[in-house]
Structures are given as structure tokens and as C-alpha cells.
Amino acid sequence: MPLKVHPDIASLVPYVPGKPIEELQRELGLPRAIKLASNENPIGPSPKALAVLSETAPTLHRYPDGGAFRLRGALAERWKVTPDHVILGNGSDEILGLLARTFLSPGDEAVMAEHTFVIYKMEVKAAHGVAVEVPQKKWHHDLPAMAAAITDKTRLLFVCNPNNPTGTMATRDEVAALMARVPDHVVVVFDEAYYEYVRHAEFPESLDYVKAGRNAIVLRTFSKIYGLAGLRIGYGMTTPEITNYLNRIRPPFNANSMAQRAALAALDDEAHVGASRALNHAEMDKVRAGLLTLGFEALPSETNFLYFDVGRDGREVFDALLRKGIIVRHIDGRMLRVTIGLPEENQLFLSALADVTRAAR
Ligand SMILES: *Cc1c(COP(=O)(O)O)cnc(C)c1O
């Protein structure tokens, strides 16, 4: 009997993660490889988070606290909402899936930008919805066009801010103009995975829309600046009504006990967050300048990565860098995305890119 796969699922392609460092080293017999592909914190996890892991280890035979009482309480206090506004996920990725399954019936629409986080489309299709992709303007979300794309069938609208993979952001005024046009039957998803890296004075306080009772959700994560990507923990802040619906399908133990405990410690590790932000900004400015010297002008970025046009098939440059032990990210076309790493890693990336470009000329 041939398999009968749902056509929405059959139409998807598996997510291709950045190659693990050890795998590349093994394949190429390289003594060293550098991964600047997944927007991880190059400094490492919060030391305060590491310190509490051994405290949690002896209770690993117990299920985690499914209600995540302490972590939700701490997040609520930090962001001045009540705990019933907060939902945890196995990474914020999981919350994207919960949103799609909660709000989309087959054929319902989800509006998103072209060149945005690939998981949106995957989750929308997996929930048998229709992904409506709106072209960007100069690699920025075109929010007026996204508002215009809303129909009676629209249930979700994704604003990835700042956006992955472009690094660009939507301003407070642009978001206000969008929110003035979004009807109540649409839930606006503000995906703010890079929130802690933002420097721009006009970045919106999207949480204010949630506090005002709008149908919106703000997603944040411990995977990026907090350096806990491997533990898988992220969170959403939304109205108690929406939290209540999402909780109906949330697997009860989705946020594991190590992750809950480590996130609680990392949240208060101001030294780690501060050092991570300072390093990122100093190094980003250097990498941007280094790219410019090679003739590549990176897009503006409010994140921990840069997106730039290599002027030819990005795949070729990606492969050439890979052979030199440098893992970056190629999504499509002539663009490459590089995560800001440690000073030495960034230097090695720039010199490898210089070699690759010289060889091509
Ligand atoms: C990294 C990232 C996430 C979150 O990832 P999790 O590890 O699942 O929390 C979400 N959205 C965007 C745009 C990201 O880049």
C-alpha cells in the first residue's frame, strides 16, 4: 500500500539546519571549524544558568512543573503582566506551532513577509492553512502591503521584528499604523527573538498592544542572547484569553525542568546579557566594516547577524567557505547570513571570505 500523505505535508521540504561543527571537521579532515550559522551566542550560556543545572539534576526522575510556576512568575514580574499572560514553549518555535493549530482551519490564511523566518510557512502548512507571502521593500517588511493582504479568511499575521534572515526592523510608527488597520479576527504575532540585541530608538513596544487587550502575542526566547539554544525554551506573552486557548493543545511538559530552572537564572544574569550585547555590537561594527572593505555592503541589522549580497550565486560562496571550515547560512539567491562570533572567529571568517572572493576574480 502506498503511503497516503497529506498534500500540505508532502509539499514541504525538511528544514536544513546549519551543519554541526564536528560533522564538518570529520568530513573535511579539518583541525578546526567555525559555526556562524545559527545566531547562537558565541560567549556561551549564562554562567548563572550553568550553575543551577547540577541543582536540578537530582530531581530528573520527576516530571517538570507543567505550569512553570516560578519561571512564568518571574517573566510576568519582569514584563509587568500577570502570569496568565505568559506561555512557555519548547523553544519559541513550538509556540508558533501552537498558534497555527489553534487559529487555522483548513484554507484559512496567515499573512507573512517574503524572506522571513522559514518556520512560519512550515507551521501554517502543517496546520493546513495558506501562507500569504507579501514581498518586502528593500528587505524590510512592507507593513502597509501586509495590512492590505488581510481578508475575512486571515487568522494570523507574522511580524518578525527584527527580521530573520534580513536583520532589518519595523519602527514604532510603522507598527502603530499596521495595528490601526488590523481587525480583531486577526492575531498579530510579534516574533522578537533578537529583542535584547536591538539598539534602535524607534523599536516598538509591541507588548503594549497585548496589555491594551489587542489580539496579539509577543514571542521571546532564551536561545539567542541568553545562550540556551540547546535547552529549548522560549515564551509568549499574550492575552489571558489567547493563553487559555493555546494551553488546550500545549503538551503539558513541553518546557523541561532543566530549561525552566536555567532560564530563571539566566533571566537575572545581567552581567552575561550585558557582556553579550556589548561584544555583539563591537564585533558587528567590525564585521560590517570588514565586509565593506571586500566590497559587500551588509543590510542594517538590529540582531546578532548580518545579511549581505555576494554579487553571485550565494551557494557557491557558501560552499567555498565551508571547504575552509567556516559555516555560514545561505537561504536563497545571492544573499548570505553570517552570525557575529568571537573576535577571532570573525577575523577568520573575513579572511576566508577574502580568499574566496580573490579566487573568483
Ligand atoms: C531563533 C529564532 C526563534 C526562536 O527559536 P527557539 O530556539 O525555538 O526559541 C524564533 N524566531 C526567530 C525569528 C528566530 O530567529
The ligand as an SDF file (V2000), in Angstrom:
LIG
                    3D

 15 15  0  0  0  0  0  0  0  0999 V2000
   15.9320   31.7880   16.6810 C   0  0  0  0  0  0  0  0  0  0  0  0
   14.5690   32.2790   16.3560 C   0  0  0  0  0  0  0  0  0  0  0  0
   13.4400   31.8640   17.0610 C   0  0  0  0  0  0  0  0  0  0  0  0
   13.4550   31.0120   18.2580 C   0  0  0  0  0  0  0  0  0  0  0  0
   13.9580   29.9080   18.3350 O   0  0  0  0  0  0  0  0  0  0  0  0
   13.7340   28.9140   19.5720 P   0  0  0  0  0  0  0  0  0  0  0  0
   15.0970   28.3700   19.7420 O   0  0  0  0  0  0  0  0  0  0  0  0
   12.7260   27.9430   19.0900 O   0  0  0  0  0  0  0  0  0  0  0  0
   13.2440   29.7100   20.7380 O   0  0  0  0  0  0  0  0  0  0  0  0
   12.2080   32.3720   16.7360 C   0  0  0  0  0  0  0  0  0  0  0  0
   12.0750   33.2560   15.7670 N   0  0  0  0  0  0  0  0  0  0  0  0
   13.1110   33.7090   15.0830 C   0  0  0  0  0  0  0  0  0  0  0  0
   12.9000   34.7230   14.0450 C   0  0  0  0  0  0  0  0  0  0  0  0
   14.3940   33.2270   15.3330 C   0  0  0  0  0  0  0  0  0  0  0  0
   15.4210   33.6620   14.6200 O   0  0  0  0  0  0  0  0  0  0  0  0
  1  2  1  0
  2  3  1  0
  2 14  2  0
  3  4  1  0
  3 10  2  0
  4  5  1  0
  5  6  1  0
  6  7  2  0
  6  8  1  0
  6  9  1  0
 10 11  1  0
 11 12  2  0
 12 13  1  0
 12 14  1  0
 14 15  1  0
M  END
$$$$
